[in-house]
Amino acid sequence: MNGLVIAALNLALAVILGAFGAHAVKARVNPEQLDWWHTATAYFFYHAIGLLLIGVLARLLPTLSLRWPAIFIQIGIFIFCGSLYLLALGAPRWLGAITPIGGLAFILGWLTLALQVAKA
């Protein structure tokens, strides 16, 4: 699937989850859980915008290999943001142990992008 399409779908989902948190989740969770929701949504937006920029870069510089940076960032969104959303909704606290794996995926995505750009 086209990277720009994936980025746009991520951004749409980030808006949906942000609105859901502001309206449906806010009244049902404690302040710590709401903070997790806000953190997940913020990181979702940051990295979805990053995916959008990677998609634009891929169009402008088709010789760059940007598949892995995008994959790592998408994995980061799924694991980091997903685990925080689940924790905010009452999932067992042990699930928080996987959140840093998502953070590592974000870091790998950005470092892989830096490496690809440096090699170009």
C-alpha positions as CSV (number, residue, x, y, z in Angstrom):
1,M,0.0,0.0,0.0
2,N,1.2,3.5,-0.7
3,G,3.1,5.2,2.2
4,L,1.0,8.4,1.9
5,V,-2.2,6.4,2.2
6,I,-0.9,4.6,5.3
7,A,0.1,7.9,6.8
8,A,-3.2,9.5,6.1
9,L,-5.1,6.5,7.6
10,N,-2.8,6.8,10.7
11,L,-3.6,10.5,11.0
12,A,-7.3,9.9,10.7
13,L,-7.2,7.2,13.4
14,A,-5.2,9.5,15.6
15,V,-7.9,12.1,15.3
16,I,-10.6,9.5,16.0
17,L,-8.8,8.2,19.1
18,G,-8.1,11.7,20.3
19,A,-11.8,12.7,20.1
20,F,-12.8,9.4,21.7
21,G,-10.5,10.1,24.6
22,A,-11.8,13.6,25.0
23,H,-15.4,12.6,25.0
24,A,-15.9,9.0,25.9
25,V,-12.8,7.9,27.9
26,K,-12.3,11.1,29.9
27,A,-15.4,10.5,32.1
28,R,-14.6,6.9,32.8
29,V,-11.0,6.8,33.8
30,N,-8.7,8.2,36.5
31,P,-6.3,11.1,35.8
32,E,-3.3,8.7,35.4
33,Q,-5.2,6.7,32.8
34,L,-6.3,9.9,31.0
35,D,-2.6,11.0,30.9
36,W,-1.7,7.7,29.3
37,W,-4.4,8.3,26.7
38,H,-3.1,11.8,26.0
39,T,0.5,10.5,25.7
40,A,-0.5,7.8,23.3
41,T,-2.4,10.3,21.1
42,A,0.4,12.8,21.1
43,Y,3.0,10.1,20.0
44,F,0.5,8.8,17.5
45,F,0.2,12.2,15.9
46,Y,4.0,12.9,15.9
47,H,4.8,9.6,14.3
48,A,1.9,9.6,11.8
49,I,3.1,13.0,10.6
50,G,6.6,11.4,10.4
51,L,5.2,8.7,8.2
52,L,3.6,11.3,6.1
53,L,7.0,13.0,5.7
54,I,8.7,9.7,4.9
55,G,6.0,9.1,2.2
56,V,6.7,12.5,0.7
57,L,10.5,11.8,0.8
58,A,9.9,8.5,-0.9
59,R,8.1,10.3,-3.7
60,L,10.8,13.1,-4.0
61,L,13.8,10.8,-3.7
62,P,12.7,7.4,-5.0
63,T,16.3,6.0,-4.8
64,L,16.2,6.2,-1.0
65,S,15.2,2.9,0.7
66,L,12.6,4.1,3.2
67,R,10.6,0.9,3.7
68,W,12.3,-0.1,7.0
69,P,12.1,3.4,8.6
70,A,8.4,3.4,7.9
71,I,7.9,-0.2,9.1
72,F,9.7,0.5,12.4
73,I,7.7,3.6,13.0
74,Q,4.4,1.8,12.2
75,I,5.4,-0.9,14.6
76,G,6.2,1.7,17.2
77,I,2.8,3.3,16.8
78,F,1.1,-0.1,17.2
79,I,3.1,-1.2,20.3
80,F,3.8,2.1,22.1
81,C,0.5,3.8,21.5
82,G,-1.5,0.7,21.5
83,S,-0.2,-0.5,24.8
84,L,-0.9,2.9,26.4
85,Y,-4.4,3.0,25.0
86,L,-5.1,-0.4,26.4
87,L,-3.6,0.6,29.8
88,A,-5.8,3.6,29.8
89,L,-8.8,1.4,29.2
90,G,-8.0,-0.8,32.2
91,A,-5.7,-3.5,30.7
92,P,-3.4,-5.2,33.3
93,R,-0.4,-3.0,34.3
94,W,2.1,-5.7,33.2
95,L,1.2,-4.7,29.6
96,G,3.2,-1.5,30.3
97,A,6.3,-3.6,30.1
98,I,6.0,-3.8,26.3
99,T,5.5,0.0,25.9
100,P,9.3,0.6,25.7
101,I,9.6,-1.9,22.9
102,G,7.4,0.5,20.9
103,G,9.6,3.3,21.9
104,L,12.6,1.3,20.7
105,A,10.9,0.8,17.3
106,F,10.4,4.5,17.0
107,I,14.1,5.1,17.7
108,L,15.1,2.4,15.2
109,G,12.8,4.0,12.6
110,W,14.3,7.4,12.9
111,L,17.9,6.1,13.1
112,T,17.3,3.9,10.0
113,L,15.9,7.0,8.2
114,A,19.1,8.9,9.2
115,L,21.3,6.1,7.9
116,Q,19.4,5.9,4.6
117,V,19.6,9.7,4.1
118,A,23.3,9.8,5.1
119,K,24.1,7.0,2.5
120,A,22.3,8.9,-0.3
